[in-house]
Amino acid sequence: MAETRIGVVGAGILGLAVARRLAELRPDARLTVLDKEDRIAAHQTGHNSGVAHAGLYYKPGSLKATLCRRGIVLLRDYCAERGLPYRECGKVVVARSAAELGPLEEIERRATANGVPGLRRLTGAELREIEPHAAGVAALHSPHTAIVDFTAVTRAYADDVRAAGGELRLGFEVTRLGRRGGSVTVASPGEELLFDRLVICGGLQTDRLARMAGDSPAPAIVPFRGEYYRLVPERDDLVRGLIYPVPDPRYPFLGVHFTRRVGGGVDIGPNAVLALAREGYRRRDVRPGELWETLRWPGFRRMAARHWRTGIKEMYGSAVKRAFLSEARAFVPALEAADMVPAPAGVRAQAVDPDGSLVDDFRIGRLGPVTTVRNAPSPAATSSLAIAEHLADRILAD
């Protein structure tokens, strides 16, 4: 019987979680992970806020809801087994005015339906017992929301893949995908590999890779840069854990919030600004060809027509520190401009459908021997081991 060759494109947390699970299920297969960068976790994983989400926001029954709840349990146990930092610092979602009480109740309803443990509704006074500097008329407390080092977790996944006999090929940029019989050819300059099964976990490049594989061009990836500030060390005491606003239900973004980091420090952010390059972590990172590719996508134009006012507000907030500050001060009034310094940004691979809808749930495509993760934003890192379980059984089904 011929050896099964399985390829995974993408050495972020999701690609390596999937590779790890495939290696567990098929130790007899030849497993290869490919990535164009010279290191793992180079993009979304390495620019992650480090929050292990408990499953508050997600529509009950959705992939996000089910895989996040399964994933956080698997992640917690994995970190304990491997001696990786994992701290349940807790999270409060703050209603800043009476107008946000209804949306807060909806979050509580969803969280309860999703089985999030330990939830407690707080009055404004009870909120200040948990977060003394937070202000709001009410809040929802999730004590088991945690913080973790997702880059360290990804390194551990990579170690597991190697220990199982898998190979990591870093610096391998996929420039062409094709078919040869029932197999898939994966080409990089000067080299071509052949696989019986291929999994694409390409993050910011996923739609391009899917097109190479002959899959539908929809949805397309629109890159949104999330910019952050960081509290100066002497003001870390403003925040004990995680403080979030009630998010706007029209968007899959959670709004500017306070995030304590497992390695120390507190980040404030992110906003959501159109990135001018797929991997545009700085405002000056501009790739005209990539920007044009985004702007000409019909789904982007429809999305922009629908949400241009919010987009302008986000761009203004990213350009003027005080505008950014005003968002955060709405629920931590003691914050001052001098308390904040710029911090590294991330870029979110947001899938957008042709009708301009922002894809909210995880979305997975299959075309013959190629499986593509088409949309995997937060809480994908939290859910990585559960997503890997979900995918691996399908990939090996036939």
N, C-alpha and C positions, 0 to 999 in steps of 0.2 A: 504494500500500500504506500502510495507516494506521501511524502511529508507535506502537511498543510502549511502554506506560507501566509502569514497574517501581517499586514502593515497598519500602522497607526500614524497619521500625519498630525503632528502637534505635540510638543513636550511641555505643555502646561499642565495644570493640576488635573484637568478632565482627561486629556489624552493619556497621561500616565496612569490615572486611576483605571481607565478602560483597559490599557495594556496589562496592568497588574491583574485585573480580574480574568482577562483572557488567558494569561499565563497560568493562573490557578486552575481554570477549567480545562485547558488543553496544554498540559506540560509537554506533550509530544510535538506540538506545532513549533515552527520557526517564526519567532515574533521579532519584528523590527519596528522601532519608533523613529520617525524622521522629524527633523525640525531645521528650519533655515538658520536659526541663531546658533551661536557657539556655547550657549548655556540653556539650562532648562528654566521654565517660569519667567521668561524674558518680558512678557507683555502683560496681559490682564492679571495673571496670577501674581506676578511680582509687583504689581501696582495696586493690589487689593487692600481694602481697609482693614481686613483681618477679623471681620465679625462672623461668628458662627451663628446663623439665624435660626430662631426657634420655630418659625413658620406662622407668624402673626398675620401677614397681609394677604396671603394667596387664596385664590378662589377654591373652596373645598371641592375635592375631587380632581383638581388639576394636577398635572405632573409636578409642578412646583410644590404644591401642598403635600402630596404624598411622598415625593422623593426628598423634600427638605426634612420632613419629620423622621423618615427612615435614615436619612443621611447624617443628621446631627448626632444621632445615637451611635451610628457606626464610627463617625469621626471622633467623638469623645472617647470611645473605647480604644480606637486605634492610637490616639495620642497617649492614652494611659499606658498602653502596651509598649509603645516605642519611646516613652519618656519625653514626649514633646510637650511644650507649654500649651496649656488649655485652661483658661480661667473663666468661670461663670461669674462675671462682674454684674450681670443684670442690665436691663434696659427699661427706660420709661418712654412712652409715647405721650406727648404732652398736648392737650387741647388748650390753646392759648386764649380762646374766647368761647362764649356760648355757641357761636356759629359752628364751632368744630366739634361739639358734643355728639351730634348725629353721626358724622364720619367716624369718630372714635368708637361709638357703639357698634358700627359696622365692622371695624377692625376686631373688636372684642368678640363679635358674633362669629367671624371667620376663624379667629384664633381658637375659640372654643370648639368649633366644628372640626378643626384640624387636629385637635387633641394636644394643644400646647399646654404643658403642665405648669402649675403654680401661678396662674394668672390672677391678678388682683386689681380691681378698680380703685383708684385713689382719689381723694379730695385734694384740693390745692394744699391744705395743711399737711396731709399725709405724703404728698409728693415731696414737700420740703424736708420731711424726715429722712427720705432716701437720698434726695439731691438738694442740699440746703440752698444752693444758689439758683435753682430752677424756679420759674414762675409759670403758673397756669391755673385754669379753673378746675381741671381734672386731669387724670393721666391713667394710663394702663401700664402696669408693671409686669414685666416678664423676667423673673429672677434667673431663669436658666439660659437666657441668651448669653453667649460667651465670646471671648476673643482668643485668637489663635494666630500662629505664624504659618500662613499658607505656603510660603516658599519652603519652609522647613518640612512641612508635610509633603510637598511635592518631591523634595529631595529623597525623603524616605520611600515614597512610591517608586521612584527611579531605582533606588537600591533594591527594592523587592523585585522589580522587573529583571534587573541584572542577575540577582541571586537565583531567579527561576530560569536563567539561560537566555533571556531576551537581550537584544542589542539596541543601544541608542546610537543613532547616526545624527550627530549634531553638525551644523554647517551644511546640511543637505537641503537645498532649496528646490522645491518641486516646481518645475517649469512646464511639465506636460503630463497629462494622464491619458491613457488609451486602453484599448481592449485587444487581447490576443486570445481568441477562443473564449473560454469562460473565465479567463484571468484578467488581471488589471496590470497595465504597465505604468510605472512611475519613473519619470525621467528628471534628472538634474543634469546640468552641463557636464558632459563627458561620461555619464553613467546612466544605466537604465536597470530598474529592478522589476521583478515579476511577483505578484501576489495573488493568492486565491481569494482572499478577503481583504478589503481595505476600509478603514474607519477614518473619517476626516473630522478632526477636532481642531479646526484651524483658527478659531477665534475671529480676529479682525480680517482674516483672509478667507474665511469659510465660503462665502458666495463665489469668489473667484475660483477656488478649488472645485466647488460643486459644478460650475460651468465647464471646467476642464474635463470633469467626469461625465459630461453630457446631461447633467441634471438640470431641472428647470431653473431659470435665473431668479425666480422669486422664492423667498424674499431676498432683498439685497441688504448688505450691511452698511449702515450709516454710522460713522465713528463720532461719538460724543466725548469730548474731553471733560473730565471732572477735575476741577481745580480745588485745592485745599489750602488752608492756613493751619498753623500749629500754635498751640499755646506756648508762650515762653515758659521755661521750667518753673519759675517762681510763682506761676499762676495755675499750675496743674491742679491745685486744690479746688478750683471752680467746678470740677467734674469728678464724680466718684466712679461712674460706670459709663453708660451710653445714654445720651439724651437725644431723642428724635422728635420732630414735629409730626402732626397729623399730615400725611402726604396728600397731595392733590390726586384724587382717584382717576383723573384723565390720563395720568402718565405712569409709566413703570419705574419712575425715579422716586426716591424717598425724601428729597429735599435736603437742605443744609442741616447737618446734625453734628453732634459732638461724639467722637469715638476715642475712647481710651485704647492705647495700643499695648499689646501683650509685652513688648520689649521696653515700654516706658513712653511717656508723652501722651498728649491728647491732640487729635486732629479735628479740624472744623471744616465741614464740607460734605460732599462736593456739590457744585452747581452742575449744569449740563450745557455745554457749549459745543456747537458744531466744530469738530477738529478739521483742520485744513490739510491733513494727511492721515492716512490710515493709522499710522503710528506716531501721530503728532502730539507728543507730550508737552511741548512748549508752544507758546503763542507764535513764535517765529518759525515753527516747523510747517513749511508749506510745500506741497507737491502738486503742481498745477494739474498734472494728468489725473491724479487720484481725486482731486477736488472736482474736476470736470466730470469724472465718472459718477461722483455722488450727485452733483447738481443736475445732471441730465437724466437721472433715474426718475421715471414718472412718479413712482411712489414718494420720492423725496419732495417733488414739487407739490403734490397733493398734501403731504404732511405739513410743508412750510406754509401753504395757503391757509391751513386750518389752525396752525399754532404760532403764527409769526409774532404775535404780541408777546407771548411767553418767551419766544426765542430772543427777541430784542431785550427783554428784561434780564434774561440770563447773561447775555453778552455784556450788558451795561454793568451787571453785578460783578462780572469777572474782571472788568477793566478798572473799576473804582472800588478800592478797598472798603470805603465807608458804606457803599451800597451792599457789599457782601456782609459787612459787619452788622448791618441793620437786620438782616435775616436771622442771624444767630442771637442777637440781643433780644429778639422778640420773646425768647423763652429762657435766656440767661442774661438778665438785665445788667449784671455787674461787669460784663465784658466790655473792655475798652480797646480802641485801636492799637494802643501800645502793647496789649497782651498778645497780639497775633503777629506771626512771621510767616512768610510764604513756605509752603511745603510741596513736595513732588506731586505732580498730577498723574492721573490715570486716564486711559481711553477705554470707553465701553463700546463693545461691538453690538450695536442695537439693530436688530433685524426689522425691516420695514416692508410691509406688503405693497403690492402695486396700487392699492386703493389709498395708500397713505397711512394706514393703520400701523401703530407701533406694536410689534408682536410682543405679547406679554409672557406667555407660557413658554416652557422649553418646547422646541420643535425639532423633530428628528425625521430625516428623509432616508429613503432606501431606493436604490436603483441597481438591480442585479446584485453583484458582489460588493457594491460600494454603499456604505452607510455614512450619512453626513449629519452631524449635529448642527442644525441650521440656526438655532437661537439658544444660547445658554448664558444669559446674564445672571447676576445675583438672584437666587442663592446657589448658583452652580458649584462654587467652591465648597460650601457647606454640604451640598448634596452629592459630591463627587463619587463617593463610594457607592451610594444608592443608584446614581445614574449609570455607573459602571455595571452594576448588577442588572439593571433594566436593559442596557444595551447588549451586554455580552450574550445573554440567552438568545436574543434575536439574531445576532450576528452569526452564531454557531448553529442556528436552528436547522439549516439545510446546507 
